[in-house]
């Protein structure tokens, strides 16, 4: 009877082993400058060509640009640096800045890698950190468009990156996130929880304090018309596109009026249309 039980347990163990996902092979971090983290199964996929613009083309965000660039350079050199939250207006270059800064610093520090992490994959971040912890490379974890709702528990996983728990955040890992919200959750949701809670001060403290764990807060605000036009001028110069200044200004203003907004994204969309009409390739 004991032999039968032993055989049964052995078969169960073998079946479970077959069902278990294979352990993640050690990635070749020299294969690319950037990677995307995927789950089911866990893997780091290299990005052959990062979708980014040159740092000098990002206009109107000079202070944020210089601050993030300096922070990233210090981290790449092995010195102290802070996690960064880039928050504010849509389309003003938050994610573009992260990718552009990484590209600029990577040119001098090829061991600096960018790893993009989706918000919905935050619960797997502990496993990701284990793969990065022992590497000789240095990593910027990047999460774009980060925010949480009142019943969202993903923010607890983010604390593993910002605080690191008992092990601490790996010395070779830094976290950059972008968000439209300064406190990573809607203002009306914060107020609703304060009003309905028995202890209002504690009701949202855990979530609101999450943003306090970022050492750098970089704010992005809507651009004015001069900045909008300067962005377009910069794109024209960079791609060698010569257009009459009066015509360019009139078309650019008409474009943003039809969109009902001015931003870096709108400026780039106008330039893409302009380049296409003038036979200029952007690849």
N, C-alpha and C positions, 0 to 999 in steps of 0.2 A: 504493500500500500504506500509505503514511504517512497519507494522507487517511482511509483506512478505520480505521486504528488510532486516529486522532484522534476520529473519529465514535463509535467504540466507547467510548472513554474519556469522551467527552462524555455519552453515554447512561448510562453507569455513574454518573457524577457527578450527573446529574439524578435518577436513581433513588434514590441515596443521600440526596439533598437532600429528596426527597419522603418518604422513610422517617424522616428525622430529626424529632424532636419540635420543634414551634414554640417559639421562645424565650418565656420567661415574660414576659407584659406587666407593666409597672410597676404594682404594686397601688395602689389608692387607700386609703392608710392612714387617711384621715379618714372612711372609710365605716363603721368600727366601732372598738370599743376592744380587741377580741380577734380573733385569727385562728387557723386550724388549717392546718398545713403538710401538703400531700399530694404524693405523687410519682406518676409514670406517668399523666398528665404532671405536671410540677412546677407547683404553684399554691398560693397563699395564699387560703384561703376565709374571708371575714368571718363572725363569729359575731354575729348580731343581738342575742341575749340570752344573757349568760353565766350558767351554772348555778352560783350561789354563794349563800352565806348572809352576813348582815351580820357585820361583824367583832366586834361586841359580843356576839354569840350564841355565840362560841367560848370556852367556859369551861374552866378548868383548865390552860391552856397560856399563861399570861400572859407568862412570860419569853420563850418562843419568839416569841409574838405581837409583843411590844415590840421585840425584836431585829430581826426580819424587817421590821417596819414602818419602823423607823429606817433600816435599810440601804436599803430601797426608796425612801424619801423622799430620801435623799442621792443615790442614783443618778438619780432623776427630776429633781433639781435640777442635775445635771451635776457632782456631786462624786464622790469616790472611794467605791467600794462593792465588796462581795465576792460571788462566786458562792456559792450556799447549797445545802447538802444537808440535807434534812429526813428524818430516819430514825427508825425505832422501831416501836412497837406499831401493829397494824392498827386502822383505824377511829377513830383519835384526832385526826383533823382536819388531817393534813399537807397534802393537796391542797386542802382547804377553806380552809386558812389562806393558801396562795399566792393563790388566787382572791379571797379576801376582802381581803387586803392590797392587791392590785392595784386592786380596786374602790375602796378608800378613798383610795389615793394618786392614782388617775386622776381623781378628782373635782377635785383641785387642779392636776393636771398632765395635761391631756388628750392631750398628745403621748406619754404612756407607754402602750405597747401590750403586750398579752400574746399570745405566739405559742406554741401547743401543738405539740410535736414528739413523735411516737411513737418508742419505743425502736427498733423495727425499721427506722425511717427515718433512723437516725443516720448511715449512710454517705452520705446526701445533704446532710449539714449544711453542708459547704463551699459548696455551691450556694446554700443558704438564706442563709448569711452574706453572700454576694456581693450578694444582693438587699437586705439590710438595711443594709449597710455605708455606703452613700452617702445614706441617708435623714436627714431633719432630725428624725425621731422617735427615741424611745428604746424599746428592746425588752427584755422579759423572756422568754427562751426557757424554756419549762416542759416538763419530761419527767416524767410520773407513773409510779410503780412501776418504777423503774429498777433493774436487776440484771443480772449476767452469769454465765454458766457457764464452766467451765474451757476450753472450746474455742470460746468466743464471741469473735469479733474486732471486734465493734461498739465495744468500749471504746476502740479506737484512734481511731475517728471522734470520740468524745467529747473526746479530747484537743485536737482542732481548736477546740472551743468553749472549753475551759478554758485552754489555752496559746496557741492561735492560730497555731502554726507560725511561719514566717518573717515573715508579714504581721502577726501579733499579732491577738488578739481585737479586733473592732471596739469602739471606745470607747463606742458607743451600744448595746451588747448585753451583757446579764447573763444568767447561766444558773442556774435554780432546778430542783432535782430532788427527788423523794421516793423513798424506798426503805424496805423493811422491814429492810434490812441495812446496817450501819454501813460496811462495806468493800465493798459492792455485789456481793459474792459469798458463797456459803454458807461458814460456818466449817469444816464438815467437808471441804469442797473445798480450802480453804486448807491444812488440816492434811495431807490426802492428798498434795497436791503437794509439801509440805515434806518429807514422809517418803520419797517416791519419787524426788525429784530428786537429781542428782549434786551440785548446789550449792543446798541448800535455801533459803538466804537470798536467792538470785536468782530462784528458781523462781516465786515469786508476788509479788516486789517490784513489778513493773510494774503489776499489777492492783490490789494492795492500796494502792499509792501513789496510785492514781487518786483515791481519796476525799480524800487529803491536798491535792489541788489545789483543793478547795473551801475558801474562806476561812472560811465559817461552817458549823459542824456544830450542828444543832438537834435535840436528842433528844426523842422523844415516848414517854411511858411509860403503862402502863395506869392508868385512873382508879380512885379509890376510890368507895365508895357515895355519900358526900356530894357529890363532884364530879358523879357521874352524875345524882343528883337535882337538883343545881343547874342542870345543862344543861336538864333537862326544865322546871324552873320558869322558866328564861329563855325557852324556846320558848312556854310558856303565856302569859307576860306579853307577849311580842312580838306574838302573834296574838290577844290579848284573850280567851283561853280561861280561864274561871273554873271550877275544880274543887275540891271539898272536899279540904283538905290531907291528911287521913288516908287518904281513898280513893285520891287520886293516888299517895301514897307506896306504899300496899299494891299497887296495880296495877303501878306501875313496877318494884318489886322482884320481883314475880311474873314480869313480862315478861323481865327480865334473867336470872332463874333458869332460865326455859325455854330461853333462848339460850345459857346456860352461859358468859356473858361480859358484861363491862361496858365500854362505850366510847362515844365521841361518836356513832358510827354507830348503835349499839343504842338510844341515847337518842332520836335523831331518828326511828328506825323506830317506837319506841313512841309518840312524839308524833304521827306520821302516822296511826297507828291510832286514837289518842285523838281527834285532830281529826276524822277521818272518822266516828267513832261519835257525835260531837257536832255534826255538820253544819257544820264549819268548813273553808272552802276555803283552800288553801295557795298558790294561784297568784298 
